[in-house]
Amino acid sequence: IAGVDVVAVQDGTGPLAIQQLQKLGMEKVFNPEKSILFIDHAAPSSRAELSNAHQILREFSKKTGAVLSEINEGVCHQRLIESFVKPGDILVGADSHTCTSGALGAFATGMGSTDIAIAMATGKTWFRVPETFKIEVTGDFPKGVYPKDLILHIIGLIGADGATYKALEFCGLTIEKMTMSGRFTLSNMAVEAGAKVGLIASDDTTGEFLKEEGREEDFSLIKADEDAEYEQIYQIDVSVLEPVISIPHTVDNTRLVKEVEGTKVDQVFIGTCTNGRLEDLRIAAEILKNKKRHPDVRLIVTPASRKIYLEASREGLLEIFAEAGASVTAPGCGACVGIHGGILGDGEICVATQNRNFEGRMGNPKGFIYLVSPATAAVTAIKGEITDPREFL
């Protein structure tokens, strides 16, 4: 039984958690300042049922003092790393990609709505301590290869359930040199191999990130013991990696981009809690600058948070996207979960920077989703077919 530092729900799972508390007569929160209700999956709401769910969250916030993250503030996982989670925290969230915060050196994991409800009310939950897989990464990224390609490669290597209830610990010289944006991408997708958490030791890079967010005092060093024992050790040299793509309908169904080049696409989506950060938008904008999307391709760009949206606006990135023919939407989950804009038509293909390509993920079980890096997404939008980004860089 462990004390919980931060609890999070979103507009898909939050109403369920609140209703459970109401049934139990426990409509309260243990720590209002660190209990956050995010409206991000359908923000702003696209239909009445979702608006009613949002009302439940807003009313619960007023009753209990829990923090409400409104529409346009961004995806829960991005908002958590920006404002709420610090190294050493235990974070539980009613969303599987809560593991994103593991890149800060936090034990961050997703759980069911009932478990989250009890954690929110009592400030405690129960864990079985997971065994750890050590993912040691060395080498320098080649041109056109990014952390997204690395994590897709790792998931393809381990398998979709190969690390079920394990902790993935990303380490090695490559991780130490990696930006926080890249680290968040790795931790975000740990759950796609079945992992409970995706951990990265905190260091100077972590400290600088927290300082930039105005939370310098939240920094502390969290790292593995020198004599730590691991169930398995994977050693990966990124210098030999090529751009990777995950093809329908499972994340571990990976190929090299060059193996599926030429596949015609209908939509390209750049954003989400995986690759909607400023660094990702910069990569895409550099490729799209002074170019146009293919006339047969819809291009959607969704910054992960309002902070990122504003920074991208100041840098002129949003203008580049608009001039390229993209639809730039409000911060949030956007098209990723298929309850907002960007739902696919029957038989349509979308190349996306998100973390899942399950059947029906983007709102239509007859659609097809391919997962890629922001660079691969951007060049694909220009060419109208899946394209290796190294051709443009």
C-alpha positions in Angstrom: 0.0 0.0 0.0 1.5 3.3 -1.1 0.7 6.9 -0.7 -0.2 8.7 -3.9 1.1 12.1 -4.7 -0.9 13.0 -7.8 -4.2 11.6 -9.1 -5.6 12.3 -12.6 -8.7 11.6 -14.6 -9.9 12.7 -18.0 -13.3 13.3 -19.6 -13.6 9.8 -20.8 -12.8 8.1 -17.5 -13.4 10.8 -14.9 -17.2 10.7 -14.8 -17.0 6.9 -14.1 -14.6 7.5 -11.2 -16.9 10.2 -9.8 -20.0 8.1 -10.1 -18.2 5.3 -8.2 -17.4 7.7 -5.4 -21.0 8.8 -5.3 -22.2 5.2 -5.0 -19.8 4.6 -2.2 -20.8 7.8 -0.4 -17.2 9.0 -0.7 -17.6 12.1 -2.9 -14.4 13.8 -1.7 -10.7 14.1 -2.6 -7.7 13.5 -0.3 -5.5 16.2 -1.8 -7.5 18.7 -3.9 -4.3 20.5 -5.2 -3.0 17.3 -6.7 -6.3 15.8 -7.9 -6.7 16.9 -11.5 -9.8 16.6 -13.8 -8.8 17.0 -17.4 -11.2 17.9 -20.2 -9.0 16.9 -23.2 -10.3 14.0 -25.2 -13.3 15.9 -26.6 -12.2 19.5 -26.2 -14.4 21.4 -27.0 -17.2 18.9 -26.9 -18.4 17.4 -30.1 -21.8 16.2 -28.9 -24.3 16.4 -26.1 -23.4 13.2 -24.3 -19.8 14.4 -24.0 -20.9 17.8 -22.8 -22.9 16.1 -20.1 -19.8 14.2 -19.0 -17.9 17.5 -18.9 -20.6 18.9 -16.6 -20.0 16.1 -14.1 -16.3 17.0 -13.9 -17.0 20.7 -13.5 -19.5 20.2 -10.8 -17.2 17.7 -8.9 -14.4 20.3 -9.1 -16.6 22.9 -7.5 -17.8 20.6 -4.8 -14.4 19.2 -3.8 -11.8 21.8 -4.8 -10.1 19.3 -7.2 -8.2 21.1 -10.0 -10.1 21.4 -13.3 -8.1 21.6 -16.5 -10.5 23.0 -19.0 -10.8 22.8 -22.8 -7.9 24.4 -24.7 -5.4 23.7 -21.8 -4.2 20.5 -23.4 -3.7 16.8 -23.1 -3.6 15.5 -19.5 -0.2 13.8 -19.9 1.5 17.0 -21.2 -0.2 19.1 -18.6 0.9 16.7 -15.8 4.6 17.0 -16.8 4.3 20.8 -17.2 2.6 21.6 -13.9 2.0 18.8 -11.5 4.5 15.9 -11.4 8.0 15.8 -10.0 10.8 13.2 -9.6 10.0 10.7 -7.0 6.2 11.2 -7.2 3.7 8.4 -7.4 1.1 9.4 -10.0 -1.9 7.3 -10.8 -4.2 8.2 -13.7 -7.4 6.8 -15.2 -5.6 6.7 -18.6 -3.1 4.2 -19.8 -0.6 6.7 -21.1 -0.1 8.2 -17.6 3.3 6.5 -17.8 4.5 9.5 -19.7 5.5 11.2 -16.5 8.0 8.3 -15.9 10.5 10.4 -17.9 10.7 12.8 -14.9 11.7 9.9 -12.6 8.2 9.4 -11.3 6.4 6.1 -10.7 3.5 7.0 -13.1 0.9 4.4 -14.2 -2.6 4.1 -15.5 -5.3 2.3 -13.6 -9.1 1.6 -13.8 -11.6 4.3 -12.9 -12.7 2.5 -9.6 -9.1 2.2 -8.5 -8.5 5.9 -9.3 -11.6 6.9 -7.5 -10.4 5.2 -4.3 -6.9 6.7 -4.7 -8.5 10.2 -5.1 -10.6 9.8 -2.0 -8.1 8.2 0.3 -4.7 9.2 -1.0 -3.6 5.5 -1.1 -3.5 2.6 -3.5 -2.0 -0.9 -3.7 0.7 -2.1 -6.1 2.6 -5.3 -6.8 6.2 -4.0 -7.2 7.0 -4.7 -10.9 10.2 -6.4 -12.1 12.3 -4.3 -14.3 13.5 -4.6 -17.9 16.6 -2.5 -18.5 16.7 -0.8 -22.0 20.2 0.4 -22.5 20.5 2.7 -25.5 23.8 3.8 -27.1 24.9 5.5 -30.3 23.9 8.7 -32.1 20.7 9.0 -34.0 21.2 9.0 -37.8 19.6 11.7 -40.0 15.9 11.1 -40.2 15.7 8.8 -37.1 14.1 10.0 -33.9 13.0 8.8 -30.4 9.6 7.8 -31.9 11.4 5.4 -34.3 13.4 4.1 -31.3 10.3 3.3 -29.2 8.5 1.7 -32.1 11.6 -0.4 -32.7 11.6 -1.4 -29.0 7.9 -2.3 -29.0 8.4 -4.4 -32.1 11.3 -6.2 -30.4 9.6 -6.8 -27.0 6.0 -7.4 -28.3 2.7 -5.8 -27.3 2.5 -7.9 -24.2 6.2 -8.8 -23.7 6.6 -6.5 -20.7 3.2 -6.9 -19.1 3.3 -5.4 -15.5 7.1 -4.8 -15.8 8.9 -1.5 -15.4 10.8 -0.4 -18.5 13.9 1.5 -17.4 15.5 3.5 -20.3 19.1 4.3 -19.7 22.5 4.6 -21.5 24.5 7.4 -23.1 21.9 8.1 -25.7 19.2 8.6 -23.1 21.5 10.9 -21.1 22.0 13.1 -24.2 18.3 13.0 -25.2 16.0 16.0 -24.7 13.1 15.8 -22.3 10.7 15.8 -25.3 12.3 12.6 -26.7 12.3 11.0 -23.2 8.6 11.7 -22.8 8.0 10.0 -26.1 9.7 6.9 -24.9 8.0 6.7 -21.5 4.6 7.6 -23.1 4.7 4.4 -25.2 6.0 2.0 -22.5 2.5 0.7 -22.0 2.3 -0.4 -25.6 4.7 -3.2 -24.6 2.4 -3.9 -21.6 4.6 -2.1 -19.1 3.4 -0.7 -15.8 5.8 2.2 -16.0 8.5 3.7 -18.2 11.2 5.1 -16.0 14.1 7.4 -16.8 16.5 8.7 -14.1 16.3 12.4 -13.3 19.4 14.4 -14.2 20.5 17.9 -15.2 18.2 17.8 -18.2 15.3 17.0 -16.0 16.2 19.9 -13.7 16.5 22.3 -16.6 13.1 21.3 -17.9 11.5 21.9 -14.5 13.3 25.2 -14.2 11.8 26.3 -17.6 8.4 25.3 -16.3 8.9 27.5 -13.2 9.3 24.5 -10.9 13.0 24.5 -10.1 12.3 23.6 -6.5 10.6 20.4 -7.6 13.8 18.8 -8.8 15.5 15.9 -7.1 17.9 13.2 -8.3 16.2 9.8 -8.7 18.2 7.0 -10.2 18.7 3.2 -10.1 20.9 1.7 -7.4 24.3 0.7 -8.6 23.6 -3.0 -7.7 20.0 -3.0 -9.1 18.9 -6.4 -10.4 17.0 -6.6 -13.7 14.8 -9.4 -15.1 16.0 -8.7 -18.6 18.5 -6.4 -20.3 18.1 -5.1 -23.8 21.0 -3.3 -25.5 20.2 -1.1 -28.5 22.5 0.9 -30.8 20.5 3.7 -32.4 23.2 4.4 -34.9 22.1 1.5 -37.0 18.3 2.3 -36.8 16.3 3.5 -39.8 12.9 5.2 -39.8 10.3 2.8 -38.3 6.5 2.6 -38.9 3.8 0.6 -37.1 1.2 -0.7 -39.5 -2.4 -1.7 -38.7 -3.8 -2.9 -36.4 -1.2 -3.4 -33.6 1.6 -1.2 -32.3 4.1 -4.1 -32.3 3.4 -4.7 -36.0 6.5 -2.7 -37.0 8.3 -2.3 -40.3 10.9 0.0 -41.8 9.3 2.9 -43.5 11.1 2.1 -46.7 9.3 -1.3 -46.7 5.9 0.3 -47.1 6.8 3.4 -49.1 4.3 4.3 -51.7 1.2 3.5 -49.7 -1.4 6.2 -50.5 -2.8 8.1 -47.5 -5.9 10.1 -46.9 -5.0 11.9 -43.7 -1.9 12.9 -41.7 -2.2 13.8 -38.1 0.6 15.5 -36.1 0.2 15.9 -32.4 -1.0 14.0 -29.2 0.7 13.3 -25.9 3.3 11.3 -27.8 4.5 13.8 -30.4 2.6 17.1 -29.9 5.4 18.9 -28.2 7.3 22.0 -29.4 10.3 20.0 -30.6 8.0 17.7 -32.6 6.2 20.7 -34.2 9.6 22.2 -35.1 10.7 19.1 -36.9 7.4 19.0 -38.9 7.5 22.7 -39.6 11.1 22.6 -40.9 10.0 20.0 -43.5 6.7 21.7 -44.4 8.0 25.3 -44.7 7.3 26.7 -48.1 5.7 23.5 -49.2 2.1 22.3 -49.6 0.3 19.2 -48.4 -0.7 16.9 -51.2 -4.1 17.8 -52.6 -5.5 14.3 -51.7 -4.3 14.5 -48.1 -6.0 16.2 -45.1 -3.3 17.4 -42.7 -4.3 18.0 -39.1 -1.9 19.6 -36.5 -2.8 19.6 -32.8 -0.4 21.0 -30.2 -0.4 19.0 -27.0 -1.0 22.0 -24.6 -1.9 25.7 -24.6 1.7 26.5 -23.6 3.0 24.7 -26.6 0.4 26.3 -28.9 1.5 29.7 -27.8 5.2 29.0 -28.2 4.6 27.5 -31.6 2.6 30.6 -32.5 5.4 32.9 -31.4 7.9 31.0 -33.4 5.8 31.1 -36.5 5.2 27.4 -36.7 1.5 27.6 -36.8 1.7 30.0 -39.8 3.9 27.5 -41.6 1.4 24.7 -41.0 -1.5 26.9 -42.1 0.3 28.0 -45.3 1.1 24.3 -46.0 -2.7 23.7 -46.0 -3.0 22.1 -42.5 -5.9 22.4 -40.2 -4.4 23.6 -36.9 -6.8 22.7 -34.0 -7.1 23.6 -30.4 -4.8 21.9 -27.9 -6.0 18.5 -26.7 -6.1 14.9 -27.8 -7.7 15.9 -31.1 -8.2 13.1 -33.7 -6.4 10.4 -31.7 -9.3 8.7 -29.9 -12.0 9.2 -32.5 -14.5 11.2 -30.5 -13.5 14.6 -31.9 -12.5 16.0 -35.3 -10.6 13.9 -37.9 -12.6 10.7 -37.8 -11.7 8.4 -40.8 -14.0 7.3 -43.5 -14.4 3.7 -44.5 -11.2 2.3 -46.0 -9.2 5.5 -45.4 -5.6 5.5 -44.3 -4.2 7.9 -41.7 -0.5 8.3 -40.9 -0.3 9.7 -37.3 2.3 10.6 -34.7 0.0 9.1 -31.9 0.7 6.0 -29.8 -2.0 3.5 -30.9 -3.3 2.1 -34.2 -5.9 -0.3 -32.9 -8.9 -1.1 -35.1 -11.4 1.7 -34.6 -9.0 3.9 -32.7 -9.7 7.0 -34.7 -13.5 6.5 -34.7 -14.0 4.0 -37.5 -13.2 0.3 -37.4 -13.0 0.4 -41.2 -10.1 2.9 -41.1 -6.3 2.1 -41.1 -3.7 3.8 -38.9 0.0 3.9 -39.3 2.3 5.2 -36.5 5.3 7.3 -37.4 7.7 10.1 -36.3 6.8 13.8 -36.9 9.3 13.8 -39.8 7.8 10.8 -41.5 4.3 12.3 -41.0 5.4 15.7 -42.5 7.0 14.2 -45.7 4.1 11.9 -46.2 1.7 14.8 -46.1 3.7 16.5 -48.9 4.0 13.4 -51.1 0.6 11.9 -50.5 2.0 8.5 -49.8 4.2 7.0 -47.1 7.7 8.3 -47.6 11.0 7.8 -45.9 11.9 11.2 -44.4 15.6 10.9 -45.2 14.7 11.8 -48.8 13.8 15.3 -47.6 16.4 15.9 -45.0 
